Amino acid sequence: MGYYDNEDCNQLITGIASSINGLILNKDLGVAFYNALRNIGESLSAGSCHIFCNNDKFKCPTTMAQYNWYAIDVPYSKDFSAQIGHDRNREKINTLKASRIFEVKYSGSTRKIKKAIGKYGIKSLIAFPIFVYEDFWGFLEVNDYHNERDWSHTEKNILQTTTTSIGGALERRMLEENLEQQVQERAQELLKNETYLNLAIESFDLGMWIYDVEAKTVKFNIRQAEIYELDDLGEPDDNGFYQVDDTNMFFEKWHPDHEKMTDEEFEDIANQNLPYDTERRLITGNGGIKYIMSKGCGFLDEEVPKIIGLTFDISKQKNIEWALKESEEKFKGLYNRTPAMLHSIDGQGYLVSVSDYWLETMGYTREEVIGTKSIDYMSRESRDFALTEALPEFFKKGYAYNIPYQLVKSNGQKINVLLSAISQSDAEGNFVNSFAVVTDITERVRTEKELKSSHAKFENLIKNVPGMVYTAHYPSLKMKFVSDYCKEITGYSKNQLCDGRRRLYSSLIHKDDIEGRNQVIQECLDLRKPFRVQYRLTIKKKKVKWVSEFGSGIYDRNNELTEVVGSIFDITDRVKTEERILSAVMQASDRERSRISTEIHSSLQQTLTVAALNFEYVSKNQNSLSKKSREKHSTGLTYLKRALEQTRSIAHRLMPKNIEDFGFIEVVHDLVLELNQTTNIKFTFLTNVSGFCLTVMTEATLYKIVQEAVNNAIKHSNAGHVTIQFILHTEYAHLSIEDDGDGFDLTDTDKHISSFGIASMKNRVTALHGSFQIDSHPGNGTSIIIEIPIEN
């Protein structure tokens, strides 16, 4: 146990309070002790509870279990009390006699204790000493046969209070049993020897007084003076008694609510040998209240009427009694005001109490429901279930936990509830009443139905989505859930992908795409935006698939990102179709460029050349021309030559004729040589091949990409050096253009990725089924990396 919520703690306190009240009020100690043990055992879910009393004044540590209670499931309840007296464990007795709690678990105990408790199957034991008049009288022991439990601070405090109350009850009972007998039977004899009388009374810690009715004097012992807080008494007589002639010194200590006794009342008690029995409140020196009990009787001492009385300070017991009454009143108020549906039934199932919240929820008044049966407020199905199964089982076991019912409110509305209850029985084991807690779960049931319906729709949707739906842990991105379509996408099962020991899906992502994919996802998650990214998977047999991934983050109550949900679709066919379309477009464009370039070469440039030759012919005879004609002739010739150069340049840019004649490598060498002569940037070309290596169309496309990248570097980079690399590998060709210029922010996709030059380069690479990457950071230059499959 070790922990109590408010409901458990209130139930425990109520059970103990009832037990202590029984100890105070019940004249039969056996019944009071049994009820106390039963309430303790049931409240703490213990196996057995015992009160051990001293058998031989503890000359040896032997005790006998005189009062016992056992749970139903304890197998040793028949012979336990007969055998428990043989438990002669000095360690336990010595601990208890020293006013300490003895607590032990079986696994952590000594060999002797294991032997003592092991034969009865006890797993844990706790014992509290009981003192009567500061003497060790015995102890209270609680046993658990099922768990090696840790007893909580609340449990120990309440059990300690119980043992204190047991000691107080014993003191009071002993006092009540002895007072009258001592006063009636031994008064005459003890009066003959006042010294002996005083010593005997003082041994019981009692105040003693003798009132002489004729002389109106009072004699009393030191304990009487201490109880009344009297001082300046003078010296005691030879018998240890003090004497005063003013009874008002006692009356002055009484609470104002108590009336002083008259001389006539004293005379009646003394002359008629009447018993004297009263409880009073005294005002203490610090203004507090002290409770006393006084018992006595009248008698004649050599024909002199006198009254002898004994006084006992019962403040301790009264304070406990008042505290318990206050606790019960508080609990009753707590019961009614608790924001939960509480009710109690008797042995016939009639309601004996309900909480305010029960009435408020059900729509009834307390007068309408008290005395009616609890099943009257159930639906027909729940009523049948209660009568045939739930109630018989409850009366048999004595408890019920989370029993589902349907209750019907006063307006006819049905609500779903869970009922938990525990019963209380008398000393003979007969059912007295119950304490039940009813929890309204109508909203929860409705929500669960909606969730089940929503979950079914969601599952059906997932099954019909032609893609892999997933949930992944963050930040590891390990798969937590994947839909059945994962087999179609990856070739692996749900169990394989969701194996927490490895990140299987991440290992399938193409090595050139994994960094870019993770970067895009992380950037979008940081901005709390949905992400969308395309990349390649390398699945079994090195087959490459293009996929498109969509997703977003899931956040907890603290707004912390905990999971990522998304879906992955196979777009291989679409990508291949786009590649074919782009390839066709590029080929058509290149053919058109080639046609225009050819026409410029073969037609326009020839025409311009003929015109230029005629201008040259005229130049030989320009002296015959006028000055103005010569100027016009010179201007026309200049513009004609410029037109020839421009058309030649345009034709070269449209389709470099040298590619067909000399190949990509030589043309790039010539381009670098020309750029180093005409620009302030240092260009370098590195390659591991010479001559032709790819198709003319592929090399022409690569050259156009080089041209576009070089133009961008010249116009925008402010670079000091540009390196062009072309490396031929076994399976692919690698082309890179790197500069040491200003660079730019790749996250600004709207400004850069969509620009015409980069988009054109990317489209050309896609048409060749290749991969295109840009790596750039502000202040760190730009790198363009292209890989083309060797099959091209």
Buried (B, 14 or more C-beta within 10 A) or exposed (E): BEEBEEBBBBBBBBBBBBBBBBBBEBEEBEBBBBBBBBBBBBBBBBBBBBBBBBBEEBEEBBBBBBBBBBBEEBEBBEEBBEEBBEBEBEBBBEBBBEEEBBBBBBEEBEEBBBEBBEEBBBBBBBBBBBBBEEEBBBBBBBBBBBEEBEBBEBBBEBBBBBBBBBBBBBBBBEBBEBBBEBBBEEBEEBBEEBEEBBEBBBEBBBBBBBBBBEEEBBBBBBBBBEBBEBEEEEEBEEBBBBBBEEBEBBEEBBEEEBEEBEEEEBBBBBEEEBEBBEEBBBBEEEEEEBBBBBBBBBBEBEEEBBBBBBBBBBBBBBEBBEEBEEBBEEBEEBBBEBEBBBBBBEEEBBBEBBBBBBBEBBEBEBEEBBEEBBBEBBBEEBBEBBEEEBBEEBBEEBEBEEBEBBBBEEEEEEBBBBBBBBBBBEBEEEBEBBBBBBEBBBEEBEEEEEEEEEEEEEEEEBEEBEBBBBBBBBEEBBBBBBBEBBBEBBBBEBEBBBBEEEBBBBEBBBEEBBEBBBEBBBEBBEEEEEBEBBBBBBBEEEEEBBBBBBBBBEEEEEEEBEBBBBBBBBBBEEBEEBBEEBBEEBEEBBEEBBEBBBEBBEEBBEEBEEBBEEBEEBEEEBEEBEEEEBEEBEEBBEEBEEBBEEBBEEBBEBBBBBBBEBBBBBBBBBBBEEBEEEEEBBBEBEBEBEEBBBEEBBBBBBBBBBBBBBEBBBEBBEBEBBBBBBBBEEEBBBBBBBBBBBBBEBEEEEEBEEEEBBEBBBBBBBBBBBBBBBBBEEEEBBBBBBBBEEEB
